């Protein structure tokens, strides 16, 4: 059986002051209930990445995406043998903490703001790699978007 990978927009929402927004997956979540994760959603046919991220942030967190920046791409293969495969385009998204609320209570049962070095117990299995991209993006002296990095050549 051959299948094609799907495309997911993963977003690490932040407050612009160093904190990230995470959601605890509820009993109705697709996988890993009780685990803390950043947001994500499928790219729909004909939709731009930015439109997908803005839609998903509004759906999951009831907030507007104030700034959206692409911070990486991941090839996600889960299981051995592989049981799911998707390409995750990862974004940093600034939101207003005053606007944030659970928009999908059937998927999430708690939201929290965390400093990247002080994360909650029970992270989702995919969270560390997404947060590593965010941490590199947020680091002082990081290259400007689109700048060449000779280490990757």
N, C-alpha and C positions, 0 to 999 in steps of 0.2 A: 504494500500500500504506500503510495507516494502522495505527499501533501506539500503544500507551499507554506512557508512561514508567514505569519501575519505581521503587521506593523503596529507597534504600540508607541504612544507618546507618553513617556514617563516624565513627571514633573516634580521637582523639589521646590516647594513653595518656601519663601523666606520673607522676613520682615524688613530687609535692607540693613539690619543692625546685627546680623550674625546668627540669629535664631532660625531654625527650620521648623516647619509644620509637619507633624506626623499624625496619622490616623491609626487607631487600633481596630483591626479587622474583627467584626462581630460574628455571631454564630451563623449568619446567612452569607458570609463571604465565600467566594469561590474556592479559596484555599487558605491554609494557615490561620484559622480563627485564633484570636488572641494575640497575634503578632502585630507589631507596629510597622507601618510602611509609609512611603511617600505616595503620591497619587499617580494614576496611570489610566489610560483608556485607549481604545482602538482608533486608529485613523480610518475615517470613513471614505468611501470612494468619492473622488473629486474634491476632497477637503484639503486645505493647506495645513501644514503642521501647526502654524500659529492659531488658525481657527479651531483646530481640534483641541489644542491645549486650553484655549480660552473657554471653549464649551465644557470641557471636562472639569476645569477648575470651578466653574460656575455650578455644575451639577454636583460635584463632590463636596465642595467647601462653601457654596453659596456666596462666593466672592468674585470680584472682577480681577482679571490678570492685568496688573498695572505695567509690568515689564516682562517680556519673554525673551530669553536668550538660549540658543542651542549650546549645550556644553559637552555633548558626546553622543556616541552611538555604541550600542552593545548588541552582540549576537547572543541571545539567550537560548540555551539548550537545557531542558530539564529532564531528568531521569536517565537511567542507564538500563535498557536502551532508551533512547530519546522518546519521551511521551508528549512533550510540547516544545515548540520552537517558534520564537518570534524575534523580530528585529526591534529593538527599543531605541528610539531617538530620545535622548534625555535633555531636559530643559531646566533652567533656573527661572523661577517665576516669582516676582515680587508681588505680594498681596498686602492689603491693609488688615492688620490683625483685628481691628474693630469690626470688620465685615464678616469674618470667618465664623461659620457654623456648620454643623453636620448637615449636608444636603442629601445624603443617601443613608438614612438610618437602618435600612435593611442590609447594608454592607459594613458600616462602621458604627462603633458604639462609644468612641471617645476620640477627642482631638487634643493635641498638646503641642506647645512650643518648646523646643529643645536647643541648647547649644550643641554644636556638632561633637564636642568632646564629652558631653553628658547626656547620652542617649538612654532611652528606657530599656529595661530588660525585654527579652523576646523580640528581637528585630525579625522582620520577614527575611526569608532566605535571599531575596534579591536586593534588599536595602543597602548592605555594605558597599556593593559596587556602584550603585547610583550615588550614594553619599560621598564616595571617594572622588567621583567626577565633580560633584558640587564643591567639595573641599579644595580641590585643585583649581577650580574656576574662581573661587572666592579668595584664594591666597594672594597676599600682597605681592606686587611685582609680576603678576601673571601676564603672559603675552596678550596683546590686544586680539579680539576676535579676528580670525582669518590670518593671523601672523604665522609665518613658517616656524617650525620647530625642527632644527636639524637632527635632533635625536631620533626622530621617527623616519628619517629617510632611509 
